[in-house]
């Protein structure tokens, strides 16, 4: 017997949605985020109708945590990020603009602006039915408004934005009820044309060499390994963004973030059909510690005792975790935004600072160890292992000084055969929840207990550190994955042609 689907319409405030749709539970965002009943809800589906999807807002976290909980949110966080693109027309899938222009041809010449209202993939204006279906297939945005303008006789997409539940025009209510009841999900994939030229990889780096995940010697070794495999690899920077799509693959070698050029270029490369490591989806998942904690908990992956809290639930932390404990900014990197607190007063003060930029933060039990394991995983298999030792006299691997200087502990490479089996097993299970890219899984081992600390996209590979065991073969194995994926993609494209 089929288990019934639990359909949730999540809104900023319960009063935002007054429409009665059979089989739908309307839930305030704060309840969905904090109530354990929703965290453990099986067979759920979330329609996120919050007033704002701004980065790290409550609406943002609804979709983020719904993904971690397996609740298949509409929209997901990738769609939310697409709304932030400065030039939305550049993000349109192939053929979408032609569909738009064909639909908008029905409007008389004197009309030069059209607002396209789409509700669960259905149009208010019947002339725009196919266009609304295509927009929904692309973004999975329950309610949106796209503005098209006519310039020099041609239509272009000027803007696209969500329509929150609280802003629903009363005259559109009948269409919304019908559309929500009949909502269908569709999928869309972008492809590139096959090419007979030598496979090519763009290795993307920023300007801050100190914070790059590969030092110059390692970057050159990646280039050399590609050449030995009959490929062309080139080190490029953000200024080369316009020509990156002419490569077959993109390899990110910069510290990533959602609100960062790395995420935007990764999305654009994927839309162009390129092989991307690490892809935008991995960046999204790995760059939010609240999401990772929820995802790992859902799949029974061992972690430190954890809970994510807002300002109203700080008093839950000490009874659950004890002191000292750790507070983490969700999108902190390079050991920034991580605080060890020793008292309830310090907890409240530190949490108030971290919550100034995020709706929620992560609190975890403190697990002191001399080192963290780092398991480098590529294509769902362990590639290298290191021990990252704590900085001298500090409880973290990296110790930041007040004058922006920093120092870090020693790195010791370890052969795979010398790593405890349970360390490798739990690391691979955790990384496989993210995808099949290149990940660095950090975990602590206390006796027989293993606890995942975090999963990093684009992990460090520095010449003289992570490559101490495999030497040049580490770089060869990474580039071989690129070559195999490029050849596989070209083969699929040739068969479709």
N, C-alpha and C positions, 0 to 999 in steps of 0.2 A: 504493500500500500504506500502511495506517495505521501511524504510528509508535507503538510501545507506550508506555503511560504509565508513568513512574517514580514509584511510590508510596513515600513516605517517612513512617514513623512516627517523629517526633522526640521524644525523651524526655530528661529531665534526666540520667539515667545509664543506660547500656546494660542494666544489671541490672533496671531498672524494668519491662521488658516481656519476658516469656519466652514469650508465645504465638506459635505458628507459624501465620502466615497467608500463603498462597501469593501471591507477587507483591509482597510488602511488604519493604522494607529498613528496619530499625530503626537509627536514627542518634542518637548523643548530641548534645545541643544545641550544645555547644562545637564539635563537628566541623562541624555544619551552618553555624554562624556564621562559622567561620574558614577552612575548607578550600575552596580555589578550585574544586575539583571540583564542589561543590554550588552555588557561585555561578554556574557556567557550565552547570549541568545543564539540558538542554532537555526540554520536555514533562513537567515535574515536577508532583507534587501532594503537598502537605504536610499531614499530620494532626499537629497540635501537641498532644502528650500530656504536656507538661512539668508538673512539680509545682506551679509557680506562674506566674501571668500578671501578677504585680504590675508596676506601672509601671516600665519600664526594667530589668526583670529579664531573665535569659536567655530565659525563656519568652515574654516580651513581644517581645523582638527576633526570636525565631524567626518569629512571625507577621508582624511588621513587614517583615523582610527577605524573607520568602517572597512577600509582596505585591509588593515591588519587583522580585523576580526572576521574576515571572509564574508562581509555583508554586501559586496559588489556595489559600491556607491555610484550614484549618478548625481553630479559628475564625480569622476575620480580626480586625484590631485594633478595628474598630467593635463586634464582638460582645464582645470582651474588656472594652471600656469600658462596655458595657451592664451587665456584671456588677457594676460599681462604683456603679450608681445607688442612692441611698439609699432610694428607694421603688420597688422593682422592679415592683410592680403597675401603676404609672403608665406604664411603658414597654411594657406588653403591647400587641401589635397588636389592632385591632378584632376582636371575635369570639372572641379567645383565651380570655378569662375564661369565656365561655359554654361553650366546648368543655371547659374544665377542670371547670366545675360539672356538666356533663352526665356526664363521666367519673367524677367523684368521687361522684355520686349513688348509685353502686353500693355504697358503703361504708355500714355500719349507723350509726344515729344516735349510738351511743356512741363512735364513732371521731371524734376532733376534730383529728387531725394525720396527714397522709399524706406520706411521702417518696417522690417520684416519681424513680426511677432511669431515665435514658434513655441508651442506648448506640447511637450512630450513628443516632438516630431511632427506635430500637425499644425497646419496654418489656419489663421483666422480668415485670411483672404485666399479663396480657392485658387487663384492664379499662381500662388506661391507655394502650392502643396509640395511639388517635387523638391523645391529648394529647401523648404523646412525639413523635409525628410533627410536630405543630404546633410544639412547642418547638424541634425540630431545624431546621425550616424557617425559624424566626425567627432563631436564634442560630448555627446551624451549629457547635454545640459538640459534639465527638465524644462526650464522656462528661460527664454532668452530673447533679446531684441538685437537684430543686426541692421546697421544703417548702411545703405548703398547710395552712392552719389554718382550722377552722370557728369563726366567731364570730357569735353571734346568728342561727344557722341558715344563714349564708352562708359560702361558701368564698372565701378570698383567698390570693394568693401572698405568703408571708412572706419567703422568701429563695430565691435560686438561685445555685448555685456549681458550678464545674467539679469533676470527679472525676479527679485525676491518675492516671496509669498505676500509680504505686507504691501507690495506695490501693484498687485494684480488689478487691472482695470475692471470695474464691475460688469461692463458690457461684454467682457470676454469670458465670464464665468461659465456659461454653458459649454463653450468649446473646451475649456480647461477640464471640466468634469468628464466629458466624453473622451478627450485625448488621454487623460490620466488613466482611465479605465481600460484603454486599449493599447497602452504603451508597449512597444516592441523594441527589442534590442537588436542592433545590427553591428557589423564589424567592417572595418576598412583598412586596407593595407596599401602602402606605397611601394613601388618597385622602380628599379633603374634598368636602363637598357644594358644588355651584355656588351662587353668590350674585349677586343682581341689584344690590347696593349698589355704591357707588363703590369702585374698587380701593384697598386700603390697605396701607401699608408701615410697619412698626415699625423705627425706626432705633435700635439698641441701643448705648448708651454706658455706661462706668463712671464712677467719681467722680474718677479721677486724670487731670485735664485735660492735664497735661504729657505723658502717655504715650498719649493718644488718637491714632489715625491721622488724625483730622480736627479742625481747630480750630473754635471756635464759629461763625465766619463761614462756613466750608465746610458745617457741618451745616445752617445756615439756608438755604444755597443749595440743598442737596439737598431740603429741605422745599419751597422755592419752586419748584424744577423739577418736583417731583411735582404740585403744584397746577396749574402751567401745562399739565400733561398730563392733567388731569382726575382726579387721584388725591389721596388723603389720606395724608400722611406725618406721623409723630409721633415725636419723640425720647423714648425710654423708657430706663429703667435696670433694674438687676437686681431692684429691688423690684417691678417691674411684670411679673415673669416669669409670674404666674398669668393675666394677660390678653393676653399676646402671641399666644396661639393664636387670638384673635378677629380678628387681622389676616390679610390674604392673603399677606403676605410679610414676611421678616425680613432686615434689612440690618445686619450687624455692623460697628460702628465703634468697636471696642475692641481692644487687643492681646490676641490669643487664646493659649490654652494648653490642653493636654489636661486637666490637673487644675484646671479653671477654670470659672466660671459660663458663659462664652461657649460652651464645647463642650457643656455640658449643655443649655443653652437651644436651641442649634442642632439638637441631636438631637431634642429634644421638638417643635420647630417642624416638622422634616421628618416626624416621625411623624404630626403633625396634618395633613400634606398641604400645607404652606405652601411657597412659593418661598423659598429660603434662599441668601443670598450673604454670606459664604462658608459652604458647608455643612460638616457635621462631618467628612466624608471629606477635604475639602481641608485642614481644620485638622489632622487627623491626619497627613497627608502632609507638609505644609509645616512642621510644628512639630518634625520630627526630622531633623536634618542627616545622620545615618547613613542613614536611609531615602532621603533625596533623593540622596545620593551613589551609593547602590546603584542606584536607579531610573535616574538619568542615565547611569550606566555601562552598564546593560543595553541602553539605547537609543542608545548611541554619541553622546550629547550631550557636547560638549567642556566639560571642567571643569579646574581645577587638578589636578595629580597628587594622588591621594587614597588613603587606606586607613583603615579603621576597625579599631581595636585594643582589646584588653583589657590588663590589667596584665602578662600573661605574654608579650605580643608587642611591648612598647615598643621593644625593640632592633631591630625591623624598620623603624622610622620613619626614622632618619637615613640609612641606606643607600638607602632608596627616595626620600626627599624632599630630603635635604640640609638645611643650616642657613643662615639661620634657616628655621623652618617654623611653621605655625599649628596649634594644638590647639583643638578646638571641643567644648563641651558640647552634646550632641545637641539639647536643647530650649532652648538659650539664646536670648534675644531682646533687642532694644534694645542690641546690642553687648556684652551681658553674657555671660560664659562663653566668651569667645574670647581666646586667649593667644598672643602671639608668643614663641617660645622661641629662644634664641641658642646654647645649648649642650646637650650630652647630659645634664648634671646638672640644668639647668633643666627640660629636657623631663621627666625622671623625677619631679621635684618637682611640677611643674604637673599632669602626668598623674595622679599619685596623688590630688591634690585633686579633679580633675574626675571621676575614677573612683570617688570616694566616694559618688556619687549615681547612677551609671549603670554598667551592665555593660560598655558600650563607649563610646568617644569617636571623633571624627573627626580625623584628621591630614591636613593639606593643605600643598602647597608654597606658599611665600610669593611672591606676584606683586605687586610694588609698582607702583602707578599714582597719578596725580594725582587721579583721580576714578573712580567706578563709574558705569556706565550703569544707569539704572532704567527699565525698559520696563513701563508699566502696560498690562495686557492684560485685556480684558473680552469675554466671549462668544467667545473664541478669536481675537480680533482686537486689534491694537495700538490703544490709546486715547490715551496720552500718553507722552512720553519726557522724562527729566530727566538731567542730570549731577549726581551727588552728590559734592562735593569732600571730600577728607580734612580733618579738623579741623586747625587750625593747629599745626604741629610734631608731628603725630601720624600714625600709619599707618592709623587707622580714620576712618570718617565721624563717629563720636561718640567723644569723649574723656571718660571718667568721672574725676572728681576724688575724693580720699579722703573729702571731707565730703559725699558724695552729690550734689554739684553736677555738672553736665556741660555741655559745649558741643559744637556740631557745625559741620561745614563748610558752605559755601554751597551753595545749590540753584540750578541753571540749567535752566529749561525749554527744550526743543529741539523744533522742528517735525518731524513725522514725515518730511517730504521731505528734511530735512537729516541724517538718521541713516543711517549706513552700512547697506547692504542686508543684509550678513551679520549685523549686530547684531540687526536686527529678525527675521530668519529663524530664528536659533538661539534667540532668546527665545521666539518663538511655539511652536516645536517643544517646548521645555522645558515651557512652561506647559500645553500641550495634554496632557501626560502626567498632569497633576494633575486637570484637568476643564475645565468651561466657565464657571467663576466669574470672580472679580475678583482678579488676581494682580499682584504687583510682582516682576519678574525682575531680579535684580542680576547684572551681569556685568562683567568686565574685558576690555579690548581692548589688546593689545600688538602693534602692527603689524597683520598679517593674522590674528593669533590672537585668537579670542574664547573666554572661559572663564566658564561659569556659576558664580557664587558661591553663590547660593541663590534659592529661589522663596518669596515671602512671600504668605500669604493676607491679605486685607483691607489692601491697601497704603495708604500715606499719600496723602491728598488734602487739602492745606491751602490755603486761600485765600491767594493771593499767591505760591505756590510751584508746585505741580504744574499749576495751572490757568492759568499765565501765558500760554500760547499759545491754548488753547481758550476761556478765560474761562468764561462761564455755560454754554456748550454742553457742557463736560465733564460738568457735573451733569445736564444734560438727557439726554445719552446714557446715563448710568448708570440714571437713572430710567425711560428708555424700555425698557431691557432688562427691568426689573421689570414694567412694564406689559404688554409683549409676552408674557412668561412667565406672568403671571397670567391673561391672556386665553386663552392656549393651554391652560392647565390647566383653566380653567372650561369651555372648549369640549369638552375630552375628557370632563369629568365630565358635561356635559349629554348627550353622545352615549351615555354608559353608562346614563344614567337611563331 
